[in-house]
Amino acid sequence: MPASTYNLEQVKRRPLTKRNLRELNIEQSWQSILDHPGLVYVDPSGAQHKPVGFSVNKSSFGAFPGTAAELGWLAYLHLGEPLVEERGNVEQPPPDTFSTRSYVNRSQTSTLKFSDTV
């Protein structure tokens, strides 16, 4: 009987909804998001380009043509994901050791002596 509470994933991945956008205050602050100086792109000729809008799933903000969902882009919300990285120095674990005993080929014709220590 499989256990219904056993889950290998720590987080659940859900599409971001319009309600989530309201809870994150994106509908009210989208203009300040577009005005962020880090979004200005300078092309090789020196002209500055600034985004005119953006879209998150089925919601569009500013002058963004269409929606991200129409283009096949989906944003997800990870429920249960820690806000701070739990471990940054994750290393490869050592291989599993089934036994510390040495095994020999028992098809040998000579007599073998086995011993075990604790």
MARPA-84525 format. One line per field, with one value per residue: x, y, z of N, C-alpha, C, O, CB in turn; residue number from 1. Coordinates in nm, 3 decimals, decimal comma. Glycine has a CB too. Example, Ala and Ser with C-alpha at 12.3 -4.5 7.8 and 13.67 -1.06 7.14 Angstrom:
BEGIN
n_u	[1,319; 1,285]
n_v	[-0,569; -0,225]
n_w	[0,780; 0,708]
ca_u	[1,230; 1,367]
ca_v	[-0,450; -0,106]
ca_w	[0,780; 0,714]
c_u	[1,320; 1,290]
c_v	[-0,330; 0,003]
c_w	[0,780; 0,787]
o_u	[1,424; 1,341]
o_v	[-0,332; 0,114]
o_w	[0,846; 0,804]
cb_u	[1,131; 1,408]
cb_v	[-0,447; -0,060]
cb_w	[0,905; 0,572]
resi	[1; 2]
! end
This chain:
BEGIN
n_u	[0,084; 0,081; 0,220; 0,049; 0,149; 0,414; 0,648; 0,881; 0,949; 1,011; 0,867; 0,566; 0,462; 0,286; 0,083; 0,110; -0,147; -0,409; -0,500; -0,277; -0,107; -0,233; -0,202; 0,075; 0,105; 0,148; -0,025; -0,078; 0,170; 0,303; 0,403; 0,618; 0,784; 0,851; 0,993; 1,237; 1,585; 1,763; 1,654; 1,697; 1,820; 2,113; 2,198; 2,450; 2,494; 2,458; 2,207; 1,937; 1,710; 1,397; 1,173; 0,830; 0,619; 0,493; 0,413; 0,246; 0,164; -0,173; -0,216; -0,157; 0,058; 0,108; 0,212; 0,234; 0,210; -0,047; -0,055; 0,148; 0,072; -0,048; 0,175; 0,295; 0,445; 0,482; 0,449; 0,547; 0,455; 0,620; 0,516; 0,589; 0,860; 1,177; 1,266; 1,527; 1,830; 1,881; 2,107; 2,420; 2,652; 2,636; 2,739; 2,846; 2,713; 2,872; 2,921; 2,673; 2,727; 2,704; 2,808; 3,085; 3,244; 3,481; 3,456; 3,511; 3,602; 3,420; 3,448; 3,696; 3,933; 4,092; 4,105; 3,922; 3,941; 3,727; 3,668; 3,529; 3,520; 3,451]
n_v	[-0,117; 0,208; 0,500; 0,797; 1,032; 1,051; 1,232; 1,330; 1,584; 1,906; 2,131; 2,262; 2,318; 2,569; 2,735; 3,090; 3,300; 3,547; 3,636; 3,587; 3,780; 4,013; 3,980; 3,998; 4,258; 4,348; 4,439; 4,698; 4,820; 4,806; 5,002; 5,115; 4,898; 4,883; 5,120; 5,071; 5,122; 4,921; 4,787; 4,919; 4,905; 4,935; 4,972; 4,873; 5,111; 5,308; 5,397; 5,417; 5,178; 5,105; 4,892; 4,867; 4,743; 4,446; 4,098; 3,858; 3,538; 3,527; 3,796; 4,132; 4,416; 4,762; 4,849; 4,598; 4,370; 4,137; 3,834; 3,657; 3,393; 3,337; 3,328; 3,105; 3,115; 3,058; 3,157; 3,043; 2,968; 2,872; 2,682; 2,649; 2,668; 2,746; 3,073; 3,147; 3,009; 2,677; 2,505; 2,573; 2,447; 2,192; 1,868; 1,581; 1,283; 1,013; 0,686; 0,429; 0,182; -0,152; -0,367; -0,432; -0,645; -0,860; -1,031; -1,342; -1,551; -1,838; -2,061; -2,159; -2,421; -2,456; -2,461; -2,228; -1,976; -1,803; -1,501; -1,270; -0,941; -0,707]
n_w	[0,000; -0,105; 0,045; 0,102; 0,197; 0,141; -0,029; -0,263; -0,342; -0,206; -0,250; -0,396; -0,724; -0,875; -1,120; -1,156; -1,052; -1,121; -0,880; -0,719; -0,829; -0,744; -0,468; -0,449; -0,509; -0,767; -0,965; -0,881; -0,870; -1,114; -1,286; -1,147; -1,152; -1,424; -1,444; -1,330; -1,308; -1,384; -1,597; -1,832; -2,155; -2,341; -2,667; -2,917; -3,063; -2,879; -2,811; -2,582; -2,458; -2,324; -2,147; -2,252; -2,142; -1,975; -1,936; -1,739; -1,734; -1,794; -1,770; -1,867; -1,859; -1,902; -2,233; -2,351; -2,613; -2,650; -2,447; -2,209; -2,179; -2,423; -2,581; -2,487; -2,257; -1,919; -1,582; -1,263; -0,925; -0,640; -0,391; -0,052; -0,080; 0,053; 0,170; 0,209; 0,104; 0,196; 0,210; 0,084; 0,014; -0,116; -0,169; -0,360; -0,237; -0,049; -0,198; -0,150; 0,096; 0,111; 0,250; 0,464; 0,440; 0,279; -0,025; -0,177; -0,456; -0,459; -0,606; -0,603; -0,555; -0,334; 0,028; 0,220; 0,469; 0,674; 0,848; 1,082; 1,203; 1,464]
ca_u	[0,000; 0,166; 0,191; 0,008; 0,220; 0,554; 0,668; 1,022; 0,965; 0,983; 0,778; 0,463; 0,470; 0,153; 0,086; 0,080; -0,282; -0,436; -0,510; -0,139; -0,053; -0,289; -0,138; 0,213; 0,093; 0,203; -0,123; -0,072; 0,306; 0,369; 0,476; 0,748; 0,866; 0,903; 1,084; 1,361; 1,699; 1,832; 1,588; 1,734; 1,916; 2,187; 2,245; 2,587; 2,503; 2,447; 2,068; 1,880; 1,579; 1,330; 1,053; 0,703; 0,520; 0,528; 0,298; 0,264; 0,058; -0,285; -0,227; -0,061; 0,075; 0,170; 0,177; 0,280; 0,110; -0,086; -0,024; 0,253; 0,008; -0,067; 0,307; 0,340; 0,531; 0,407; 0,522; 0,502; 0,476; 0,664; 0,463; 0,672; 1,002; 1,237; 1,307; 1,672; 1,888; 1,908; 2,247; 2,487; 2,771; 2,590; 2,839; 2,804; 2,725; 2,953; 2,839; 2,617; 2,807; 2,614; 2,877; 3,228; 3,314; 3,542; 3,403; 3,608; 3,545; 3,406; 3,471; 3,834; 3,944; 4,164; 4,024; 3,921; 3,912; 3,655; 3,659; 3,457; 3,559; 3,359]
ca_v	[0,000; 0,327; 0,606; 0,919; 1,148; 1,050; 1,315; 1,363; 1,727; 1,989; 2,241; 2,237; 2,418; 2,608; 2,855; 3,217; 3,343; 3,690; 3,662; 3,597; 3,909; 4,114; 3,962; 4,045; 4,401; 4,377; 4,517; 4,838; 4,875; 4,764; 5,115; 5,128; 4,786; 4,922; 5,234; 5,029; 5,156; 4,802; 4,733; 4,998; 4,836; 5,024; 4,895; 4,910; 5,249; 5,399; 5,434; 5,349; 5,118; 5,075; 4,812; 4,942; 4,664; 4,306; 4,011; 3,742; 3,443; 3,584; 3,939; 4,220; 4,546; 4,856; 4,834; 4,468; 4,313; 4,000; 3,787; 3,554; 3,262; 3,317; 3,296; 2,978; 3,138; 3,050; 3,184; 2,952; 3,001; 2,752; 2,682; 2,575; 2,688; 2,833; 3,204; 3,151; 2,880; 2,596; 2,462; 2,617; 2,365; 2,056; 1,786; 1,447; 1,195; 0,894; 0,574; 0,342; 0,064; -0,259; -0,453; -0,406; -0,773; -0,890; -1,154; -1,411; -1,645; -1,965; -2,174; -2,204; -2,557; -2,455; -2,435; -2,088; -1,951; -1,677; -1,444; -1,143; -0,861; -0,599]
ca_w	[0,000; -0,110; 0,142; 0,032; 0,250; 0,099; -0,147; -0,275; -0,363; -0,090; -0,288; -0,496; -0,830; -0,922; -1,206; -1,091; -1,088; -1,106; -0,736; -0,669; -0,872; -0,652; -0,337; -0,460; -0,535; -0,900; -1,040; -0,839; -0,879; -1,237; -1,345; -1,079; -1,200; -1,556; -1,428; -1,264; -1,396; -1,431; -1,716; -1,949; -2,241; -2,429; -2,782; -2,957; -3,113; -2,766; -2,785; -2,466; -2,478; -2,198; -2,176; -2,252; -2,068; -1,953; -1,918; -1,652; -1,768; -1,870; -1,738; -1,933; -1,796; -1,995; -2,375; -2,399; -2,705; -2,618; -2,312; -2,203; -2,197; -2,567; -2,638; -2,430; -2,141; -1,794; -1,458; -1,159; -0,785; -0,569; -0,255; 0,042; -0,107; 0,155; 0,122; 0,218; 0,063; 0,314; 0,206; -0,037; -0,013; -0,137; -0,238; -0,397; -0,120; -0,075; -0,246; -0,046; 0,128; 0,155; 0,345; 0,474; 0,426; 0,149; -0,081; -0,263; -0,550; -0,387; -0,696; -0,586; -0,500; -0,207; 0,146; 0,259; 0,609; 0,686; 0,982; 1,088; 1,319; 1,498]
c_u	[0,089; 0,123; 0,159; 0,084; 0,365; 0,568; 0,815; 1,046; 0,930; 0,880; 0,676; 0,468; 0,331; 0,165; 0,045; -0,056; -0,296; -0,448; -0,370; -0,076; -0,106; -0,223; 0,006; 0,220; 0,152; 0,105; -0,117; 0,065; 0,377; 0,449; 0,612; 0,841; 0,930; 1,003; 1,216; 1,480; 1,775; 1,772; 1,623; 1,844; 1,982; 2,242; 2,385; 2,602; 2,489; 2,305; 2,014; 1,739; 1,523; 1,206; 0,927; 0,595; 0,572; 0,400; 0,338; 0,142; -0,053; -0,304; -0,118; -0,059; 0,150; 0,123; 0,227; 0,174; 0,080; -0,056; 0,085; 0,195; -0,014; 0,065; 0,364; 0,435; 0,446; 0,499; 0,462; 0,535; 0,511; 0,618; 0,551; 0,821; 1,061; 1,281; 1,459; 1,724; 1,928; 2,054; 2,308; 2,603; 2,733; 2,695; 2,781; 2,818; 2,814; 2,864; 2,789; 2,706; 2,713; 2,678; 3,024; 3,310; 3,375; 3,488; 3,506; 3,533; 3,538; 3,422; 3,616; 3,834; 4,016; 4,068; 4,036; 3,885; 3,848; 3,657; 3,589; 3,499; 3,459; 3,438]
c_v	[0,124; 0,432; 0,735; 1,041; 1,155; 1,128; 1,355; 1,512; 1,804; 2,097; 2,193; 2,351; 2,444; 2,728; 2,979; 3,267; 3,494; 3,727; 3,674; 3,731; 4,021; 4,104; 4,011; 4,194; 4,439; 4,461; 4,666; 4,900; 4,839; 4,878; 5,134; 5,013; 4,822; 5,037; 5,197; 5,056; 5,034; 4,742; 4,810; 4,924; 4,939; 4,940; 4,943; 5,053; 5,351; 5,441; 5,351; 5,300; 5,076; 4,991; 4,897; 4,868; 4,524; 4,228; 3,895; 3,653; 3,511; 3,733; 4,016; 4,354; 4,636; 4,828; 4,702; 4,407; 4,167; 3,964; 3,680; 3,415; 3,233; 3,279; 3,165; 2,994; 3,137; 3,078; 3,096; 3,007; 2,871; 2,761; 2,596; 2,590; 2,780; 2,966; 3,219; 3,012; 2,801; 2,554; 2,508; 2,529; 2,219; 1,981; 1,650; 1,356; 1,074; 0,779; 0,489; 0,220; -0,042; -0,346; -0,416; -0,534; -0,784; -1,023; -1,213; -1,507; -1,783; -2,086; -2,222; -2,343; -2,560; -2,419; -2,288; -2,075; -1,812; -1,629; -1,308; -1,069; -0,750; -0,475]
c_w	[0,000; -0,008; 0,067; 0,082; 0,206; -0,031; -0,151; -0,291; -0,237; -0,123; -0,389; -0,597; -0,885; -1,015; -1,126; -1,141; -1,073; -0,959; -0,674; -0,708; -0,784; -0,516; -0,337; -0,495; -0,671; -0,980; -1,004; -0,863; -1,008; -1,301; -1,279; -1,118; -1,334; -1,547; -1,362; -1,358; -1,449; -1,557; -1,843; -2,025; -2,332; -2,543; -2,823; -3,009; -3,001; -2,733; -2,668; -2,499; -2,343; -2,229; -2,165; -2,175; -2,046; -1,929; -1,828; -1,674; -1,848; -1,845; -1,811; -1,863; -1,893; -2,136; -2,432; -2,490; -2,671; -2,474; -2,320; -2,226; -2,345; -2,636; -2,584; -2,313; -2,017; -1,676; -1,350; -1,021; -0,715; -0,425; -0,166; 0,019; -0,001; 0,094; 0,121; 0,180; 0,187; 0,321; 0,075; -0,077; -0,031; -0,220; -0,270; -0,275; -0,153; -0,124; -0,129; -0,028; 0,182; 0,262; 0,348; 0,462; 0,287; 0,101; -0,176; -0,355; -0,483; -0,479; -0,689; -0,522; -0,367; -0,093; 0,185; 0,405; 0,618; 0,829; 0,973; 1,213; 1,340; 1,530]
o_u	[0,166; 0,005; 0,235; 0,084; 0,432; 0,506; 0,867; 1,153; 0,832; 0,813; 0,698; 0,478; 0,265; 0,249; -0,042; -0,077; -0,208; -0,411; -0,347; -0,001; -0,032; -0,191; 0,054; 0,330; 0,200; 0,148; -0,146; 0,076; 0,500; 0,551; 0,710; 0,963; 1,048; 1,090; 1,300; 1,476; 1,844; 1,832; 1,582; 1,946; 1,914; 2,323; 2,434; 2,710; 2,506; 2,283; 2,042; 1,659; 1,594; 1,139; 0,917; 0,490; 0,681; 0,294; 0,448; 0,030; -0,028; -0,401; -0,003; -0,161; 0,244; 0,009; 0,260; 0,059; 0,170; -0,033; 0,109; 0,260; -0,001; 0,065; 0,469; 0,500; 0,346; 0,611; 0,341; 0,632; 0,441; 0,673; 0,585; 0,900; 1,002; 1,328; 1,514; 1,667; 2,000; 2,118; 2,252; 2,649; 2,791; 2,735; 2,679; 2,926; 2,829; 2,745; 2,854; 2,754; 2,651; 2,611; 3,081; 3,432; 3,326; 3,477; 3,578; 3,416; 3,643; 3,412; 3,654; 3,745; 4,003; 3,965; 4,145; 3,807; 3,908; 3,650; 3,590; 3,512; 3,392; 3,380]
o_v	[0,144; 0,448; 0,777; 1,145; 1,255; 1,093; 1,409; 1,562; 1,772; 2,148; 2,095; 2,467; 2,353; 2,815; 2,972; 3,275; 3,561; 3,837; 3,760; 3,789; 4,115; 4,205; 4,061; 4,249; 4,551; 4,547; 4,750; 5,022; 4,841; 4,853; 5,165; 5,028; 4,795; 5,049; 5,284; 5,017; 5,045; 4,654; 4,769; 4,886; 5,021; 4,849; 5,042; 5,110; 5,471; 5,515; 5,232; 5,371; 5,020; 5,018; 4,986; 4,925; 4,487; 4,285; 3,841; 3,689; 3,550; 3,791; 3,973; 4,401; 4,592; 4,787; 4,695; 4,394; 4,084; 4,051; 3,621; 3,329; 3,118; 3,207; 3,119; 2,897; 3,208; 3,029; 3,075; 3,081; 2,771; 2,837; 2,483; 2,531; 2,883; 2,970; 3,294; 2,911; 2,851; 2,566; 2,484; 2,536; 2,132; 2,027; 1,610; 1,351; 1,038; 0,777; 0,479; 0,162; -0,024; -0,392; -0,374; -0,530; -0,725; -1,118; -1,141; -1,538; -1,840; -2,200; -2,315; -2,376; -2,657; -2,354; -2,231; -2,154; -1,713; -1,710; -1,243; -1,131; -0,705; -0,371]
o_w	[0,094; 0,021; -0,020; 0,015; 0,231; -0,131; -0,054; -0,256; -0,169; -0,033; -0,460; -0,559; -0,935; -0,991; -1,040; -1,262; -1,020; -0,918; -0,589; -0,629; -0,752; -0,454; -0,235; -0,508; -0,689; -1,057; -1,089; -0,876; -1,013; -1,365; -1,346; -1,116; -1,356; -1,634; -1,340; -1,475; -1,550; -1,618; -1,952; -1,968; -2,394; -2,522; -2,769; -3,001; -3,026; -2,636; -2,657; -2,559; -2,260; -2,329; -2,081; -2,146; -2,092; -1,905; -1,838; -1,637; -1,962; -1,895; -1,816; -1,814; -1,959; -2,158; -2,550; -2,449; -2,663; -2,390; -2,426; -2,284; -2,388; -2,735; -2,629; -2,273; -2,010; -1,670; -1,345; -1,004; -0,729; -0,345; -0,201; 0,092; 0,031; -0,020; 0,041; 0,220; 0,274; 0,425; -0,032; -0,191; 0,034; -0,327; -0,214; -0,215; -0,269; -0,094; -0,025; -0,125; 0,286; 0,354; 0,247; 0,473; 0,191; 0,179; -0,245; -0,333; -0,453; -0,434; -0,760; -0,444; -0,293; -0,114; 0,184; 0,458; 0,576; 0,922; 0,869; 1,319; 1,247; 1,562]
cb_u	[-0,096; 0,164; 0,311; -0,141; 0,213; 0,606; 0,575; 1,083; 0,879; 1,110; 0,859; 0,320; 0,566; 0,058; -0,007; 0,191; -0,387; -0,565; -0,589; -0,054; -0,088; -0,442; -0,143; 0,288; 0,163; 0,235; -0,264; -0,108; 0,388; 0,267; 0,393; 0,728; 0,781; 0,789; 1,017; 1,356; 1,795; 1,834; 1,439; 1,781; 1,846; 2,303; 2,146; 2,636; 2,397; 2,528; 1,979; 1,877; 1,586; 1,293; 1,044; 0,656; 0,386; 0,626; 0,245; 0,280; 0,000; -0,412; -0,218; -0,095; 0,152; 0,322; 0,233; 0,312; 0,160; -0,017; -0,151; 0,327; -0,125; -0,123; 0,403; 0,406; 0,607; 0,340; 0,514; 0,565; 0,350; 0,819; 0,317; 0,637; 1,024; 1,356; 1,245; 1,719; 2,012; 1,819; 2,259; 2,533; 2,874; 2,450; 2,967; 2,887; 2,586; 3,030; 2,919; 2,473; 2,920; 2,572; 2,858; 3,260; 3,219; 3,698; 3,268; 3,713; 3,629; 3,270; 3,435; 3,916; 4,015; 4,282; 4,066; 3,822; 4,041; 3,511; 3,800; 3,302; 3,702; 3,267]
cb_v	[-0,001; 0,388; 0,628; 0,941; 1,146; 0,906; 1,440; 1,289; 1,775; 2,053; 2,360; 2,226; 2,371; 2,639; 2,837; 3,323; 3,271; 3,730; 3,549; 3,482; 3,936; 4,097; 3,815; 3,964; 4,481; 4,247; 4,465; 4,848; 4,827; 4,711; 5,244; 5,132; 4,656; 4,961; 5,342; 4,878; 5,245; 4,698; 4,735; 5,141; 4,723; 5,100; 4,909; 4,815; 5,274; 5,520; 5,413; 5,443; 4,997; 5,207; 4,692; 4,967; 4,661; 4,290; 3,959; 3,783; 3,378; 3,512; 3,963; 4,237; 4,535; 4,847; 4,950; 4,372; 4,323; 3,902; 3,731; 3,560; 3,256; 3,445; 3,408; 2,898; 3,273; 2,913; 3,337; 2,814; 3,070; 2,736; 2,629; 2,433; 2,746; 2,764; 3,314; 3,193; 2,901; 2,473; 2,307; 2,757; 2,380; 2,054; 1,772; 1,392; 1,147; 0,852; 0,487; 0,299; 0,096; -0,345; -0,603; -0,337; -0,892; -0,892; -1,130; -1,488; -1,651; -1,972; -2,135; -2,104; -2,647; -2,355; -2,527; -2,008; -1,961; -1,691; -1,429; -1,164; -0,804; -0,638]
cb_w	[0,122; -0,250; 0,240; 0,049; 0,400; 0,082; -0,145; -0,391; -0,480; -0,039; -0,345; -0,432; -0,944; -0,802; -1,328; -1,119; -1,001; -1,182; -0,666; -0,724; -1,018; -0,639; -0,296; -0,565; -0,425; -0,975; -1,013; -0,692; -0,762; -1,335; -1,334; -0,926; -1,213; -1,648; -1,347; -1,224; -1,322; -1,324; -1,696; -1,908; -2,325; -2,352; -2,900; -3,062; -3,219; -2,792; -2,911; -2,343; -2,575; -2,120; -2,079; -2,395; -2,143; -1,833; -2,053; -1,500; -1,641; -1,837; -1,586; -2,083; -1,661; -1,987; -2,456; -2,279; -2,850; -2,710; -2,242; -2,068; -2,121; -2,631; -2,609; -2,535; -2,154; -1,779; -1,418; -1,177; -0,720; -0,577; -0,253; 0,036; -0,249; 0,223; 0,207; 0,362; -0,030; 0,315; 0,221; -0,021; 0,100; -0,208; -0,152; -0,517; -0,074; 0,053; -0,344; -0,083; 0,230; 0,036; 0,309; 0,606; 0,453; 0,159; -0,154; -0,178; -0,681; -0,320; -0,839; -0,499; -0,597; -0,211; 0,264; 0,172; 0,698; 0,636; 1,047; 1,084; 1,302; 1,616]
resi	[1; 2; 3; 4; 5; 6; 7; 8; 9; 10; 11; 12; 13; 14; 15; 16; 17; 18; 19; 20; 21; 22; 23; 24; 25; 26; 27; 28; 29; 30; 31; 32; 33; 34; 35; 36; 37; 38; 39; 40; 41; 42; 43; 44; 45; 46; 47; 48; 49; 50; 51; 52; 53; 54; 55; 56; 57; 58; 59; 60; 61; 62; 63; 64; 65; 66; 67; 68; 69; 70; 71; 72; 73; 74; 75; 76; 77; 78; 79; 80; 81; 82; 83; 84; 85; 86; 87; 88; 89; 90; 91; 92; 93; 94; 95; 96; 97; 98; 99; 100; 101; 102; 103; 104; 105; 106; 107; 108; 109; 110; 111; 112; 113; 114; 115; 116; 117; 118]
! end
